[in-house]
Amino acid sequence: MQPPGAANNKVPGQPGGANSKIAPPRSTTAGPGSVGPGGQDPGKPAVPPTPAPWLRAERAVKVLEQIGTPEAIQILQTLAQGEPEALPTRAAKEALERLDK
């Protein structure tokens, strides 16, 4: 106990400090709607991450769509002729469809 008039040396936001908030312990059991390690739902198969080059290509497609010049559209048309299941190809086809509207 502190004597009357003594300064409170506790730091706000620290355990035991002024206005401290201690988080309740996390549950260690998996229940409905729970998420497993790595943010994965334990009931669903893990989805592999999208390869970085494909993400860059998809972002480039979005930029080309925003530019909208004949040259940009020509590049999108070239990308749209790629492997049908590839993410950049699908993104380019979708961008061309939006530009045609």
Backbone as XML, in Angstrom:
<?xml version="1.0"?>
<chain id="A" units="angstrom">
  <residue number="1" name="MET">
    <atom name="N" x="0.841" y="-1.173" z="0.000"/>
    <atom name="CA" x="0.000" y="0.000" z="0.000"/>
    <atom name="C" x="0.883" y="1.231" z="0.000"/>
  </residue>
  <residue number="2" name="GLN">
    <atom name="N" x="0.453" y="2.260" z="-0.737"/>
    <atom name="CA" x="1.243" y="3.473" z="-0.840"/>
    <atom name="C" x="0.783" y="4.488" z="0.206"/>
  </residue>
  <residue number="3" name="PRO">
    <atom name="N" x="1.724" y="5.284" z="0.689"/>
    <atom name="CA" x="1.330" y="6.343" z="1.614"/>
    <atom name="C" x="0.505" y="7.392" z="0.888"/>
  </residue>
  <residue number="4" name="PRO">
    <atom name="N" x="-0.350" y="8.111" z="1.589"/>
    <atom name="CA" x="-1.161" y="9.143" z="0.941"/>
    <atom name="C" x="-0.262" y="10.159" z="0.249"/>
  </residue>
  <residue number="5" name="GLY">
    <atom name="N" x="-0.656" y="10.547" z="-0.996"/>
    <atom name="CA" x="0.084" y="11.548" z="-1.743"/>
    <atom name="C" x="1.243" y="10.978" z="-2.540"/>
  </residue>
  <residue number="6" name="ALA">
    <atom name="N" x="1.513" y="9.671" z="-2.428"/>
    <atom name="CA" x="2.610" y="9.074" z="-3.179"/>
    <atom name="C" x="2.192" y="8.933" z="-4.637"/>
  </residue>
  <residue number="7" name="ALA">
    <atom name="N" x="3.163" y="9.060" z="-5.541"/>
    <atom name="CA" x="2.876" y="8.964" z="-6.974"/>
    <atom name="C" x="2.577" y="7.517" z="-7.350"/>
  </residue>
  <residue number="8" name="ASN">
    <atom name="N" x="1.684" y="7.366" z="-8.317"/>
    <atom name="CA" x="1.367" y="6.043" z="-8.855"/>
    <atom name="C" x="2.370" y="5.760" z="-9.962"/>
  </residue>
  <residue number="9" name="ASN">
    <atom name="N" x="3.293" y="4.813" z="-9.748"/>
    <atom name="CA" x="4.351" y="4.511" z="-10.711"/>
    <atom name="C" x="3.932" y="3.466" z="-11.744"/>
  </residue>
  <residue number="10" name="LYS">
    <atom name="N" x="2.689" y="3.099" z="-11.751"/>
    <atom name="CA" x="2.243" y="2.086" z="-12.702"/>
    <atom name="C" x="2.019" y="2.725" z="-14.069"/>
  </residue>
  <residue number="11" name="VAL">
    <atom name="N" x="2.469" y="2.025" z="-15.117"/>
    <atom name="CA" x="2.389" y="2.527" z="-16.474"/>
    <atom name="C" x="1.046" y="2.127" z="-17.076"/>
  </residue>
  <residue number="12" name="PRO">
    <atom name="N" x="0.312" y="3.108" z="-17.678"/>
    <atom name="CA" x="-0.961" y="2.765" z="-18.312"/>
    <atom name="C" x="-0.749" y="1.740" z="-19.421"/>
  </residue>
  <residue number="13" name="GLY">
    <atom name="N" x="-1.674" y="0.800" z="-19.540"/>
    <atom name="CA" x="-1.617" y="-0.222" z="-20.577"/>
    <atom name="C" x="-0.770" y="-1.420" z="-20.214"/>
  </residue>
  <residue number="14" name="GLN">
    <atom name="N" x="-0.008" y="-1.361" z="-19.142"/>
    <atom name="CA" x="0.803" y="-2.487" z="-18.699"/>
    <atom name="C" x="0.013" y="-3.277" z="-17.664"/>
  </residue>
  <residue number="15" name="PRO">
    <atom name="N" x="0.286" y="-4.581" z="-17.537"/>
    <atom name="CA" x="-0.434" y="-5.366" z="-16.540"/>
    <atom name="C" x="-0.341" y="-4.713" z="-15.169"/>
  </residue>
  <residue number="16" name="GLY">
    <atom name="N" x="-1.474" y="-4.488" z="-14.568"/>
    <atom name="CA" x="-1.523" y="-3.880" z="-13.248"/>
    <atom name="C" x="-1.445" y="-2.364" z="-13.305"/>
  </residue>
  <residue number="17" name="GLY">
    <atom name="N" x="-1.243" y="-1.792" z="-14.496"/>
    <atom name="CA" x="-1.138" y="-0.346" z="-14.639"/>
    <atom name="C" x="-2.511" y="0.289" z="-14.728"/>
  </residue>
  <residue number="18" name="ALA">
    <atom name="N" x="-2.528" y="1.613" z="-14.772"/>
    <atom name="CA" x="-3.786" y="2.332" z="-14.879"/>
    <atom name="C" x="-4.488" y="1.920" z="-16.164"/>
  </residue>
  <residue number="19" name="ASN">
    <atom name="N" x="-5.775" y="1.698" z="-16.087"/>
    <atom name="CA" x="-6.606" y="1.308" z="-17.227"/>
    <atom name="C" x="-6.141" y="0.005" z="-17.884"/>
  </residue>
  <residue number="20" name="SER">
    <atom name="N" x="-5.512" y="-0.878" z="-17.123"/>
    <atom name="CA" x="-5.027" y="-2.117" z="-17.742"/>
    <atom name="C" x="-6.192" y="-3.018" z="-18.089"/>
  </residue>
  <residue number="21" name="LYS">
    <atom name="N" x="-6.027" y="-3.702" z="-19.193"/>
    <atom name="CA" x="-7.030" y="-4.657" z="-19.650"/>
    <atom name="C" x="-6.296" y="-5.946" z="-19.939"/>
  </residue>
  <residue number="22" name="ILE">
    <atom name="N" x="-6.593" y="-6.953" z="-19.213"/>
    <atom name="CA" x="-5.945" y="-8.238" z="-19.403"/>
    <atom name="C" x="-6.893" y="-9.113" z="-20.206"/>
  </residue>
  <residue number="23" name="ALA">
    <atom name="N" x="-6.394" y="-9.617" z="-21.323"/>
    <atom name="CA" x="-7.211" y="-10.441" z="-22.203"/>
    <atom name="C" x="-7.505" y="-11.775" z="-21.536"/>
  </residue>
  <residue number="24" name="PRO">
    <atom name="N" x="-8.726" y="-12.298" z="-21.739"/>
    <atom name="CA" x="-9.049" y="-13.612" z="-21.184"/>
    <atom name="C" x="-8.241" y="-14.684" z="-21.897"/>
  </residue>
  <residue number="25" name="PRO">
    <atom name="N" x="-7.998" y="-15.799" z="-21.251"/>
    <atom name="CA" x="-7.229" y="-16.863" z="-21.909"/>
    <atom name="C" x="-7.981" y="-17.411" z="-23.108"/>
  </residue>
  <residue number="26" name="ARG">
    <atom name="N" x="-7.222" y="-17.820" z="-24.127"/>
    <atom name="CA" x="-7.832" y="-18.391" z="-25.331"/>
    <atom name="C" x="-8.217" y="-19.843" z="-25.071"/>
  </residue>
  <residue number="27" name="SER">
    <atom name="N" x="-9.278" y="-20.248" z="-25.735"/>
    <atom name="CA" x="-9.709" y="-21.631" z="-25.629"/>
    <atom name="C" x="-8.754" y="-22.522" z="-26.412"/>
  </residue>
  <residue number="28" name="THR">
    <atom name="N" x="-8.439" y="-23.673" z="-25.881"/>
    <atom name="CA" x="-7.544" y="-24.598" z="-26.574"/>
    <atom name="C" x="-8.311" y="-25.727" z="-27.251"/>
  </residue>
  <residue number="29" name="THR">
    <atom name="N" x="-9.623" y="-25.704" z="-27.153"/>
    <atom name="CA" x="-10.418" y="-26.746" z="-27.800"/>
    <atom name="C" x="-11.062" y="-26.188" z="-29.048"/>
  </residue>
  <residue number="30" name="ALA">
    <atom name="N" x="-11.137" y="-27.005" z="-30.080"/>
    <atom name="CA" x="-11.754" y="-26.589" z="-31.333"/>
    <atom name="C" x="-13.249" y="-26.825" z="-31.243"/>
  </residue>
  <residue number="31" name="GLY">
    <atom name="N" x="-13.993" y="-25.789" z="-31.453"/>
    <atom name="CA" x="-15.444" y="-25.880" z="-31.443"/>
    <atom name="C" x="-15.986" y="-25.450" z="-32.787"/>
  </residue>
  <residue number="32" name="PRO">
    <atom name="N" x="-17.306" y="-25.402" z="-32.934"/>
    <atom name="CA" x="-17.891" y="-24.979" z="-34.200"/>
    <atom name="C" x="-17.424" y="-23.566" z="-34.560"/>
  </residue>
  <residue number="33" name="GLY">
    <atom name="N" x="-17.001" y="-23.384" z="-35.798"/>
    <atom name="CA" x="-16.565" y="-22.080" z="-36.255"/>
    <atom name="C" x="-15.163" y="-21.719" z="-35.820"/>
  </residue>
  <residue number="34" name="SER">
    <atom name="N" x="-14.466" y="-22.633" z="-35.165"/>
    <atom name="CA" x="-13.117" y="-22.309" z="-34.721"/>
    <atom name="C" x="-12.153" y="-22.399" z="-35.892"/>
  </residue>
  <residue number="35" name="VAL">
    <atom name="N" x="-11.052" y="-21.727" z="-35.757"/>
    <atom name="CA" x="-10.037" y="-21.703" z="-36.799"/>
    <atom name="C" x="-8.788" y="-22.348" z="-36.244"/>
  </residue>
  <residue number="36" name="GLY">
    <atom name="N" x="-8.194" y="-23.211" z="-37.034"/>
    <atom name="CA" x="-7.014" y="-23.937" z="-36.594"/>
    <atom name="C" x="-5.742" y="-23.135" z="-36.792"/>
  </residue>
  <residue number="37" name="PRO">
    <atom name="N" x="-4.611" y="-23.769" z="-36.590"/>
    <atom name="CA" x="-3.322" y="-23.095" z="-36.761"/>
    <atom name="C" x="-3.173" y="-22.558" z="-38.175"/>
  </residue>
  <residue number="38" name="GLY">
    <atom name="N" x="-2.572" y="-21.401" z="-38.301"/>
    <atom name="CA" x="-2.359" y="-20.812" z="-39.617"/>
    <atom name="C" x="-3.611" y="-20.200" z="-40.205"/>
  </residue>
  <residue number="39" name="GLY">
    <atom name="N" x="-4.670" y="-20.037" z="-39.407"/>
    <atom name="CA" x="-5.894" y="-19.419" z="-39.893"/>
    <atom name="C" x="-6.757" y="-20.335" z="-40.730"/>
  </residue>
  <residue number="40" name="GLN">
    <atom name="N" x="-6.480" y="-21.628" z="-40.727"/>
    <atom name="CA" x="-7.230" y="-22.588" z="-41.525"/>
    <atom name="C" x="-8.380" y="-23.160" z="-40.727"/>
  </residue>
  <residue number="41" name="ASP">
    <atom name="N" x="-9.516" y="-23.364" z="-41.387"/>
    <atom name="CA" x="-10.643" y="-24.046" z="-40.779"/>
    <atom name="C" x="-10.280" y="-25.530" z="-40.758"/>
  </residue>
  <residue number="42" name="PRO">
    <atom name="N" x="-10.254" y="-26.160" z="-39.558"/>
    <atom name="CA" x="-9.829" y="-27.556" z="-39.497"/>
    <atom name="C" x="-10.708" y="-28.513" z="-40.292"/>
  </residue>
  <residue number="43" name="GLY">
    <atom name="N" x="-11.932" y="-28.128" z="-40.620"/>
    <atom name="CA" x="-12.828" y="-29.004" z="-41.363"/>
    <atom name="C" x="-12.664" y="-28.924" z="-42.861"/>
  </residue>
  <residue number="44" name="LYS">
    <atom name="N" x="-11.885" y="-27.964" z="-43.365"/>
    <atom name="CA" x="-11.725" y="-27.783" z="-44.805"/>
    <atom name="C" x="-10.286" y="-28.103" z="-45.201"/>
  </residue>
  <residue number="45" name="PRO">
    <atom name="N" x="-10.086" y="-28.614" z="-46.419"/>
    <atom name="CA" x="-8.713" y="-28.883" z="-46.861"/>
    <atom name="C" x="-7.963" y="-27.568" z="-47.050"/>
  </residue>
  <residue number="46" name="ALA">
    <atom name="N" x="-6.676" y="-27.609" z="-46.794"/>
    <atom name="CA" x="-5.847" y="-26.416" z="-46.933"/>
    <atom name="C" x="-5.737" y="-26.041" z="-48.404"/>
  </residue>
  <residue number="47" name="VAL">
    <atom name="N" x="-5.856" y="-24.737" z="-48.690"/>
    <atom name="CA" x="-5.726" y="-24.231" z="-50.043"/>
    <atom name="C" x="-4.317" y="-23.660" z="-50.177"/>
  </residue>
  <residue number="48" name="PRO">
    <atom name="N" x="-3.574" y="-24.112" z="-51.179"/>
    <atom name="CA" x="-2.207" y="-23.593" z="-51.314"/>
    <atom name="C" x="-2.253" y="-22.109" z="-51.668"/>
  </residue>
  <residue number="49" name="PRO">
    <atom name="N" x="-1.277" y="-21.347" z="-51.224"/>
    <atom name="CA" x="-1.269" y="-19.924" z="-51.536"/>
    <atom name="C" x="-1.047" y="-19.700" z="-53.028"/>
  </residue>
  <residue number="50" name="THR">
    <atom name="N" x="-1.575" y="-18.597" z="-53.522"/>
    <atom name="CA" x="-1.397" y="-18.245" z="-54.926"/>
    <atom name="C" x="0.054" y="-17.831" z="-55.147"/>
  </residue>
  <residue number="51" name="PRO">
    <atom name="N" x="0.696" y="-18.348" z="-56.192"/>
    <atom name="CA" x="2.094" y="-17.983" z="-56.454"/>
    <atom name="C" x="2.245" y="-16.477" z="-56.654"/>
  </residue>
  <residue number="52" name="ALA">
    <atom name="N" x="3.311" y="-15.916" z="-56.106"/>
    <atom name="CA" x="3.557" y="-14.469" z="-56.173"/>
    <atom name="C" x="3.563" y="-13.926" z="-57.604"/>
  </residue>
  <residue number="53" name="PRO">
    <atom name="N" x="4.180" y="-14.619" z="-58.577"/>
    <atom name="CA" x="4.150" y="-14.072" z="-59.948"/>
    <atom name="C" x="2.726" y="-13.945" z="-60.496"/>
  </residue>
  <residue number="54" name="TRP">
    <atom name="N" x="1.853" y="-14.866" z="-60.111"/>
    <atom name="CA" x="0.467" y="-14.774" z="-60.573"/>
    <atom name="C" x="-0.241" y="-13.597" z="-59.932"/>
  </residue>
  <residue number="55" name="LEU">
    <atom name="N" x="0.049" y="-13.342" z="-58.657"/>
    <atom name="CA" x="-0.558" y="-12.185" z="-57.995"/>
    <atom name="C" x="-0.102" y="-10.888" z="-58.648"/>
  </residue>
  <residue number="56" name="ARG">
    <atom name="N" x="1.193" y="-10.821" z="-58.977"/>
    <atom name="CA" x="1.704" y="-9.627" z="-59.658"/>
    <atom name="C" x="1.036" y="-9.452" z="-61.015"/>
  </residue>
  <residue number="57" name="ALA">
    <atom name="N" x="0.861" y="-10.546" z="-61.746"/>
    <atom name="CA" x="0.213" y="-10.479" z="-63.056"/>
    <atom name="C" x="-1.239" y="-10.031" z="-62.919"/>
  </residue>
  <residue number="58" name="GLU">
    <atom name="N" x="-1.912" y="-10.529" z="-61.898"/>
    <atom name="CA" x="-3.306" y="-10.137" z="-61.691"/>
    <atom name="C" x="-3.397" y="-8.641" z="-61.369"/>
  </residue>
  <residue number="59" name="ARG">
    <atom name="N" x="-2.468" y="-8.144" z="-60.568"/>
    <atom name="CA" x="-2.449" y="-6.705" z="-60.258"/>
    <atom name="C" x="-2.143" y="-5.893" z="-61.509"/>
  </residue>
  <residue number="60" name="ALA">
    <atom name="N" x="-1.251" y="-6.405" z="-62.346"/>
    <atom name="CA" x="-0.928" y="-5.712" z="-63.594"/>
    <atom name="C" x="-2.155" y="-5.646" z="-64.502"/>
  </residue>
  <residue number="61" name="VAL">
    <atom name="N" x="-2.944" y="-6.707" z="-64.516"/>
    <atom name="CA" x="-4.172" y="-6.725" z="-65.312"/>
    <atom name="C" x="-5.115" y="-5.626" z="-64.822"/>
  </residue>
  <residue number="62" name="LYS">
    <atom name="N" x="-5.223" y="-5.465" z="-63.514"/>
    <atom name="CA" x="-6.089" y="-4.421" z="-62.965"/>
    <atom name="C" x="-5.610" y="-3.035" z="-63.381"/>
  </residue>
  <residue number="63" name="VAL">
    <atom name="N" x="-4.302" y="-2.841" z="-63.392"/>
    <atom name="CA" x="-3.736" y="-1.557" z="-63.816"/>
    <atom name="C" x="-4.036" y="-1.325" z="-65.295"/>
  </residue>
  <residue number="64" name="LEU">
    <atom name="N" x="-3.806" y="-2.349" z="-66.122"/>
    <atom name="CA" x="-4.074" y="-2.221" z="-67.555"/>
    <atom name="C" x="-5.551" y="-1.909" z="-67.812"/>
  </residue>
  <residue number="65" name="GLU">
    <atom name="N" x="-6.428" y="-2.531" z="-67.038"/>
    <atom name="CA" x="-7.857" y="-2.264" z="-67.185"/>
    <atom name="C" x="-8.168" y="-0.806" z="-66.854"/>
  </residue>
  <residue number="66" name="GLN">
    <atom name="N" x="-7.547" y="-0.278" z="-65.816"/>
    <atom name="CA" x="-7.765" y="1.115" z="-65.438"/>
    <atom name="C" x="-7.207" y="2.073" z="-66.491"/>
  </residue>
  <residue number="67" name="ILE">
    <atom name="N" x="-6.076" y="1.707" z="-67.086"/>
    <atom name="CA" x="-5.486" y="2.566" z="-68.124"/>
    <atom name="C" x="-6.427" y="2.633" z="-69.322"/>
  </residue>
  <residue number="68" name="GLY">
    <atom name="N" x="-6.846" y="1.469" z="-69.807"/>
    <atom name="CA" x="-7.874" y="1.392" z="-70.846"/>
    <atom name="C" x="-7.488" y="1.892" z="-72.225"/>
  </residue>
  <residue number="69" name="THR">
    <atom name="N" x="-6.221" y="2.178" z="-72.478"/>
    <atom name="CA" x="-5.806" y="2.629" z="-73.812"/>
    <atom name="C" x="-5.812" y="1.450" z="-74.782"/>
  </residue>
  <residue number="70" name="PRO">
    <atom name="N" x="-5.784" y="1.726" z="-76.089"/>
    <atom name="CA" x="-5.725" y="0.617" z="-77.059"/>
    <atom name="C" x="-4.528" y="-0.301" z="-76.823"/>
  </residue>
  <residue number="71" name="GLU">
    <atom name="N" x="-3.401" y="0.277" z="-76.422"/>
    <atom name="CA" x="-2.213" y="-0.540" z="-76.152"/>
    <atom name="C" x="-2.444" y="-1.452" z="-74.948"/>
  </residue>
  <residue number="72" name="ALA">
    <atom name="N" x="-3.055" y="-0.916" z="-73.896"/>
    <atom name="CA" x="-3.340" y="-1.704" z="-72.697"/>
    <atom name="C" x="-4.322" y="-2.830" z="-73.019"/>
  </residue>
  <residue number="73" name="ILE">
    <atom name="N" x="-5.320" y="-2.529" z="-73.831"/>
    <atom name="CA" x="-6.296" y="-3.554" z="-74.227"/>
    <atom name="C" x="-5.626" y="-4.639" z="-75.063"/>
  </residue>
  <residue number="74" name="GLN">
    <atom name="N" x="-4.674" y="-4.255" z="-75.899"/>
    <atom name="CA" x="-3.954" y="-5.248" z="-76.703"/>
    <atom name="C" x="-3.161" y="-6.198" z="-75.795"/>
  </residue>
  <residue number="75" name="ILE">
    <atom name="N" x="-2.548" y="-5.668" z="-74.759"/>
    <atom name="CA" x="-1.810" y="-6.514" z="-73.807"/>
    <atom name="C" x="-2.779" y="-7.449" z="-73.089"/>
  </residue>
  <residue number="76" name="LEU">
    <atom name="N" x="-3.947" y="-6.935" z="-72.690"/>
    <atom name="CA" x="-4.952" y="-7.777" z="-72.035"/>
    <atom name="C" x="-5.412" y="-8.893" z="-72.967"/>
  </residue>
  <residue number="77" name="GLN">
    <atom name="N" x="-5.587" y="-8.584" z="-74.244"/>
    <atom name="CA" x="-5.996" y="-9.607" z="-75.207"/>
    <atom name="C" x="-4.930" y="-10.692" z="-75.344"/>
  </residue>
  <residue number="78" name="THR">
    <atom name="N" x="-3.680" y="-10.298" z="-75.311"/>
    <atom name="CA" x="-2.589" y="-11.275" z="-75.376"/>
    <atom name="C" x="-2.598" y="-12.159" z="-74.125"/>
  </residue>
  <residue number="79" name="LEU">
    <atom name="N" x="-2.749" y="-11.536" z="-72.957"/>
    <atom name="CA" x="-2.804" y="-12.304" z="-71.702"/>
    <atom name="C" x="-4.008" y="-13.246" z="-71.669"/>
  </residue>
  <residue number="80" name="ALA">
    <atom name="N" x="-5.117" y="-12.831" z="-72.251"/>
    <atom name="CA" x="-6.341" y="-13.638" z="-72.240"/>
    <atom name="C" x="-6.207" y="-14.901" z="-73.079"/>
  </residue>
  <residue number="81" name="GLN">
    <atom name="N" x="-5.167" y="-15.006" z="-73.900"/>
    <atom name="CA" x="-4.954" y="-16.187" z="-74.737"/>
    <atom name="C" x="-4.096" y="-17.245" z="-74.037"/>
  </residue>
  <residue number="82" name="GLY">
    <atom name="N" x="-3.769" y="-17.011" z="-72.774"/>
    <atom name="CA" x="-2.921" y="-17.946" z="-72.048"/>
    <atom name="C" x="-3.654" y="-19.210" z="-71.622"/>
  </residue>
  <residue number="83" name="GLU">
    <atom name="N" x="-3.032" y="-19.949" z="-70.734"/>
    <atom name="CA" x="-3.613" y="-21.193" z="-70.207"/>
    <atom name="C" x="-4.978" y="-20.876" z="-69.574"/>
  </residue>
  <residue number="84" name="PRO">
    <atom name="N" x="-6.054" y="-21.566" z="-70.008"/>
    <atom name="CA" x="-7.409" y="-21.215" z="-69.565"/>
    <atom name="C" x="-7.614" y="-21.182" z="-68.046"/>
  </residue>
  <residue number="85" name="GLU">
    <atom name="N" x="-6.950" y="-22.059" z="-67.310"/>
    <atom name="CA" x="-7.157" y="-22.123" z="-65.858"/>
    <atom name="C" x="-6.219" y="-21.214" z="-65.062"/>
  </residue>
  <residue number="86" name="ALA">
    <atom name="N" x="-5.277" y="-20.564" z="-65.744"/>
    <atom name="CA" x="-4.320" y="-19.714" z="-65.044"/>
    <atom name="C" x="-5.000" y="-18.437" z="-64.563"/>
  </residue>
  <residue number="87" name="LEU">
    <atom name="N" x="-4.662" y="-18.021" z="-63.358"/>
    <atom name="CA" x="-5.255" y="-16.827" z="-62.758"/>
    <atom name="C" x="-5.059" y="-15.585" z="-63.630"/>
  </residue>
  <residue number="88" name="PRO">
    <atom name="N" x="-3.858" y="-15.317" z="-64.163"/>
    <atom name="CA" x="-3.700" y="-14.118" z="-65.002"/>
    <atom name="C" x="-4.576" y="-14.154" z="-66.258"/>
  </residue>
  <residue number="89" name="THR">
    <atom name="N" x="-4.738" y="-15.345" z="-66.841"/>
    <atom name="CA" x="-5.577" y="-15.473" z="-68.039"/>
    <atom name="C" x="-7.029" y="-15.167" z="-67.703"/>
  </residue>
  <residue number="90" name="ARG">
    <atom name="N" x="-7.508" y="-15.753" z="-66.618"/>
    <atom name="CA" x="-8.905" y="-15.498" z="-66.204"/>
    <atom name="C" x="-9.105" y="-14.028" z="-65.879"/>
  </residue>
  <residue number="91" name="ALA">
    <atom name="N" x="-8.138" y="-13.422" z="-65.187"/>
    <atom name="CA" x="-8.249" y="-12.009" z="-64.819"/>
    <atom name="C" x="-8.292" y="-11.131" z="-66.067"/>
  </residue>
  <residue number="92" name="ALA">
    <atom name="N" x="-7.464" y="-11.453" z="-67.058"/>
    <atom name="CA" x="-7.448" y="-10.673" z="-68.297"/>
    <atom name="C" x="-8.771" y="-10.803" z="-69.043"/>
  </residue>
  <residue number="93" name="LYS">
    <atom name="N" x="-9.317" y="-12.014" z="-69.106"/>
    <atom name="CA" x="-10.614" y="-12.213" z="-69.776"/>
    <atom name="C" x="-11.711" y="-11.433" z="-69.070"/>
  </residue>
  <residue number="94" name="GLU">
    <atom name="N" x="-11.715" y="-11.481" z="-67.745"/>
    <atom name="CA" x="-12.724" y="-10.751" z="-66.977"/>
    <atom name="C" x="-12.582" y="-9.243" z="-67.181"/>
  </residue>
  <residue number="95" name="ALA">
    <atom name="N" x="-11.346" y="-8.754" z="-67.237"/>
    <atom name="CA" x="-11.111" y="-7.325" z="-67.452"/>
    <atom name="C" x="-11.618" y="-6.905" z="-68.835"/>
  </residue>
  <residue number="96" name="LEU">
    <atom name="N" x="-11.357" y="-7.736" z="-69.852"/>
    <atom name="CA" x="-11.840" y="-7.415" z="-71.194"/>
    <atom name="C" x="-13.368" y="-7.406" z="-71.247"/>
  </residue>
  <residue number="97" name="GLU">
    <atom name="N" x="-14.000" y="-8.337" z="-70.538"/>
    <atom name="CA" x="-15.460" y="-8.352" z="-70.479"/>
    <atom name="C" x="-16.001" y="-7.075" z="-69.843"/>
  </residue>
  <residue number="98" name="ARG">
    <atom name="N" x="-15.343" y="-6.616" z="-68.758"/>
    <atom name="CA" x="-15.799" y="-5.380" z="-68.102"/>
    <atom name="C" x="-15.583" y="-4.180" z="-69.005"/>
  </residue>
  <residue number="99" name="LEU">
    <atom name="N" x="-14.486" y="-4.175" z="-69.758"/>
    <atom name="CA" x="-14.216" y="-3.056" z="-70.657"/>
    <atom name="C" x="-15.181" y="-3.025" z="-71.831"/>
  </residue>
  <residue number="100" name="ASP">
    <atom name="N" x="-15.726" y="-4.175" z="-72.229"/>
    <atom name="CA" x="-16.675" y="-4.228" z="-73.347"/>
    <atom name="C" x="-18.056" y="-3.697" z="-72.969"/>
  </residue>
  <residue number="101" name="LYS">
    <atom name="N" x="-18.329" y="-3.601" z="-71.697"/>
    <atom name="CA" x="-19.668" y="-3.143" z="-71.257"/>
    <atom name="C" x="-19.840" y="-1.670" z="-71.475"/>
  </residue>
</chain>
